[in-house]
Amino acid sequence: MTSFRNIAILFIFNIIYYIDSNSTDQNLDAVLQYSTEKRDVMPVIYANGSHYDVGMIIGYTFKYMIKDFLDKYEPLKRYENVVKTEKGKENYKNCFDVTNKHFPQYINELKGIAQGANVTFEQLFLVHMDEIIMIGTNDYKEGETNLEISTILANSDVGKLIGYSVDVHKDTINHYYIVHAHIIPTTNESSGIFKAREEKWTSLTYAGMLSGYMGGFNYYGLVYIIQKSLPKELNTNKIPYVFLTRALLASHDDVNEIRQILKNFNVGTANNFIVQFGFIKNKTILYEFNVKPPKGNSSESDIEETSHLEEVDTVFHTNNLQILGYSFMVNSCWKFWCNKNLFWNQKKTTEKKNFQNIRDLLINSSNPYSTMINGIFDFNQMTWSIWTRNPKFDSPFYVLPLQYKYNFSTIFNNN
């Protein structure tokens, strides 16, 4: 059963709207308090319509949060200065053109977010481009990032689980929401190389970003989590990985289709990232795809694939910058302030990991980065548990069922 403990929930279309027990429609911004102090608030929105409609609803509902994030996101100031230069304009145009050619529906969705939040599309697209906009300039900073995820994957007879910690800079600790969306694309949203289709999914979403950036699940039966890596080189003629992770929310529970989305034939990804995923219907295997920009003259993403059958071993991904010398963690990318000895000792054991084991490994990091969310996808119990505090000492703040059905219209109308 879904748990509602001090949760802010926003139902769009046939709205039921309450925020905490003493809150009103007028003081949403006061409740969320976009400060460095962590808040036990979980905004949740239900929306349906076209890609543009859903984007606009999200943008309008969370406009103060999105504006606050853009104000506090320091790299954006650099990006906005660079995009005014000739090289910046060239980078922006190259990246936008190739992305719009493949994913016009998600460009439309992002335009809707911008319109609803009353911010510029350019600002949001620059945040999605990330350091791609800086290519060929003197101000390129390898490794610039604001939000990253560390993961633990376990597949055995006592647990089929993907656990994760989401850390952000402390200034943007409260900038997130959960989106439940049912999308039926319009004709003008269906002209891309990646064909638009009816979508129904649930995703933890960072303010102003396309959903899928932090993973989620869909009603085709796909469950996944994303971990970003940082390549040595970027290319403005490739797709920002955020659009590929958004496309995963539309994928069927089919490894071949997921592979095709991530390979992004004829272009490929501009960024490194890792996808850990499984299927609600077929729980035997959990997968891990390490996705990299195309090699040499190739025009598709390079993917290293690993299939984790039911076994004792547990797979960890965290920051090799902070945990140097631990070779099993080399795929990670960022400043994760974790208990490295705990991870190392757990890796050396042969103990099978169940829900409680994984939960106890999800610890909260400290300044300058702070843990925004901890979560566990449990394929056996068909649940997604989310914590806003330390899961070792707290019960889940929110528990969602992993739903799996194909008749989307019937589902949405009955709910």
N, C-alpha and C positions, 0 to 999 in steps of 0.2 A: 504494500500500500504506500502511496506517496505520502511523505511526511512534510507537514507545513509547520516549521518552528520559526516564528518571527520572520516569515518570508514575505517579500513584496511580490505580488502577482498581478500582472496586467493582462486581462483577457481582451483581445481585440476582435471585433465583430461579436455582437451580442455580449457587450462588455459586462463583466463582473469585475470590479476594480476596488481592491483594498490594499493598503500598505501598512503593515503592523496593526496593532489593535487600536492605536490612538491617532492614526494618520488619516489625512484626507487627500483628495485629488490635488489640492492646491499646494501641499508642502512636500511633494516627492523629492525635490532637490534638497530640502532640509533633512529628510530622512536618510538619503544616500550619503550626504556629506563627503564630497570628493576631496578628502584631506588625506594626510599620511596615517591617520588612525584607522585601523581595520574595522569595518562595520559588518555585523551579522545581518546582512540584507541580501536577498537573492531575487532580483527582478526577473520575472518570467513573462514572456509575451507570446500569445497565439495570434497568428495572422494568416490570411489566405488571399489569393489574388494572383496577378501577374508578377513577374520579377520586379518590375518597377513599383507596383502597388505595395508589395511586401517590403521592399527597401524603404519606400516613403513612410510607411507605418512605423517601421523600426526607427528611422531617423527622427520622425516627429516625436515619438514617445520618449526617446532617449537623447533629445537634442542637447540638453544641458550637460549631460555626461560626455557626449561626443565633443562638444565645444571645449569642455574643460580638459579633456585628453589632448586635443590639438594644441591648446594653449601651453600645456605642460610638456609636450613631447619635444624635447630639445632638438633632435635631428631634423625635424620638419623645418626649422628656421634655416638650416643650411640648405635643405632641398629647395626651399622657396627662393633663396638667393641664387642658386645655381640654375634653376629653370628659366631665369631671366636672361641668362647668357646664351650665346649661339650654340655652344656645345650642349648646354642643358636642354635647350629647345629641341635639338636634334635627338638627344637621348629620349626625351619624353615622347616625341612623335613616333620614333621607331618602336618603342615599347607599347605605346597605345595602339598603334595601327595593327601590329601582329596579334595583340591580345583581343582587340575588337573583331578581328577577322575570325578568330577561333571561338571566342566566347562573348558574342554580343549580348546574350541574355544576362550575363553577370556584370558587364559594363552597365547595362540598363539598371540592374539591381543597385549598383553602386551610385548611379545617378539619382535613383530614388532616395537612397540614404542621405545624399548631399542635399537634395531638395527638401526633404522632411526636416533635417537638422539645421537648415539655413546656413550651410557652410558650402564652400566651393567644391566642385567635383575634382578640380586640380589638387586641392589639399589632400583629399582622400586617396586619389590615385598615386600621388607622391609617396604617401605612407605605405601603400601597397608595393610600389616600386622599391622602396627602401634604398639601399646604396647603389642600385642600378643607375639612378639619376646622376650619380657622381662619377661615373666611368669617364676617363679621359680628362679629369680635372685634377687640380693639385690638392683638393680637399677630400679625396676619397679615403675613407677610414675602414679598413678591413675589420670585420667583426662587430660593427655597430649593431646593437639590438636592444629591444626594450622588454620583450617577453619571450620566455623559453620554457620548455617542458622537459622534465626528466621522467623516465618510464621504467617500470618493472613488469616483465611479461612472464607468466608462469602457466605451464600446461602439463597437468598431471591428473591422476585419478582422484585427487583430493581438491583440485581447483583449476579452473580454466579462467584466468584473470589477466586483465591489463590494468595495472595501477600507475598513477602518474602524479607529479607535483608541478604546478604552474607557478613560476616565480616571475615577478615584475619589479621594476624599480618602485621604491616605496611611494613616490609621488603619484603613481597611477594605480594604487592597490585596489581601489573600489570601482574600477572602470570595466565592468563586465555585465552580461545578462544572458539568460537562456532564451533561445528562440525556438518555438515550435511553428513550423511553416508548412503550408500546403500551397503549392505553386502550380498554376496552369498557365503556361507561356502564351503570349499573344503571337500573332503572325510575324510581326516585325522583330520579335525576340527569337525567332526560329530559323534565322538565316545563316547561322554560324557553321563552321566546319564540325564542331561538336554540337550535334543536333539537340535542341531543347526538347524536354519531355516533362510530363507531369512529375512533380516531386513532392514527397512528404517526409519530413525529417525533424530531428531535434539536435541542437548544437549549442554548446557553451561558446559564447561569442564575445570577443574583445571590442570595446567601444569604437565604432566607426569602421570596423573591419568587416569584410565578407565573412559569413558563417563558414565553418569548415576549417578555419585557420587553427583551431585547437581540437579538431576532431568532432565526433558525435556519432549518431546512428540514424539510419533511415528505415523506411517501411519495406524496402526490398530485402532487408536483413543484414546490411553491412554495419559493422561497428568498428570504429578506428580512432586512433590518436596520432597526432603529428608531432614530430620533433625536428626543429630546424637545425641545419648545419650551415657553416659559412665557407663558401669556396674561396680559393685564392683569386679567381678571376670571374668576372660577371660579363654578361653580354646584353646589350640593349635590344637585340633582335630576337630575344627569347622571351618566354612567358614567365612573369613573376609567379613563384610557386603558389602564392595565395589563391590564384585562380584555378590551379590544378586541384588544390585541396578543396576548394569550393565545388568543383565538378564531381568530386568523390561522393558528395551528398546525393548526387543524382544517379550513382552507379547501382547496377544490379548486384546481387550477391554472386559474382562471377569473377574469378581471378583473372581470366583473360581480358574482361572489360576493364577492370581496374588497371591492369598492365597497359592497356591501350591508352587510357586516360593519362597515366603518368608518363608514358613514353612521348605522348603528344607529337605524333608523327608529323614530319616536315618542319618542325620548329624545335621543340624540347624546352626543358626548364632552364631558367636563368640562375636558379639557386640549388643548393644541396638541401635535402630534407629526408627524414625517415618516416615511413608510414608503418605502424604496427596495427594489424587488423585481424578480424575474424568474422565469422558468419553466425547469425542466430540459429539458422536451420541446421547447418553442418558444423558442429562444435569440435570435431576431431582435430583440426589443424588450426594453429595460429600462425600468421604470416608476418614477415618483416621485409619491407622493400626499402633499400637505401638508394634514393634517387639523386642522380648527379647531372650536371649539364652535359650536353653532347661532347663526345671525344672527337678531336680533329675536325674533319669535314662532315661528320655525321649530322643528321638533321632530326635526331630523336634523342630523348633523355637516355642516359646510361643507367641501368638498374641492376643492383646486386640483390638477388632474392634469396631469402632463407625461409624454410618451412619448419615450424616447430611442432613436431608430433607430440603425442602424449608421452612425457618423459619427466625425469627428475630435475634436470637443469633449469635454472632460472636466468633470464636474460635481463641485464641492467644496461641502461644508457644514462649517463650523467656527464658532468663536466671534466674533461681531461686537463683543462687549464688549472683546476683546483685539485685534481687527484692525479698528479703526475706519477708515472711509473706503473699504473695499473692498466695493463694492456687491454683488458676486456672492456674498458671504458673509452677506447680511443675514438669511437664513432660520434661522441658527443661534442658539444660545441661552445659551452658558455660558462658563466660564473655561478655555478650551483653551490651554495654554501651548505653542504651536507655533512653528516657524520661519516667520513670516508672509511673509518675503521669498521663501522657497523656493516657497510656495504661489502667491504673486502672480506670480512669474516663470514658473512652470509654466502658470498660467492664460493668460498672454499668448502662449504658444507654440501652434503648430498641430501639434505632434508627437503622433502616435498613441501611446497608453499601453498597454504590455504588462504582463505580470505583474511583471517586474523594475522597471519604472518606478513602478508603484503601490507595490510593496514598499519602494522607497527613499524614498517620500514618507511612509511610516508611521513617524514618529519618536516617541521616548519623551518625555513631558512631565516637568516637574520640580515641586518643592514649590511650594505646599502640596498640589497635586494630582499624582498619579502614575499612569502608564499601567499598567493592570492587564493588558490583553490588546490585541494587534494581530491583525488577521485579514484574509484575502482569500477571498471566494467566487469561484472560477474556473469559469465556465459551460462553457468549452471543454474543460478538463481534467477537469471533473466532480469538483472537490476543494474542500475547505474547509481552508485552512492557517491555523494559529494560532501566534502567537509570544508568549512571556512576557517576552522580552528584545527589544532593538532589532533589528528585522528586517533592517536594512541590514548588520548584522555577524553575524547568527546565522541558522542554518537553522531552519525551522519546528519548534516544539516538538512539534506534533501535527498530523497531516494526516488528515482524514476524507474518505471518498468521499461524494459527493452521490448518494444512492440514490433510485430512482424506480420504484415498483411499486405495484400496486393491491391485490394479494392479501395483505393484511396478515397474516392468520392463518398462511398458508403461510410467509411470510418469517420471522415470529417463531419458529415451530416449527423451521424449518430452521437458524436461527441459534443 
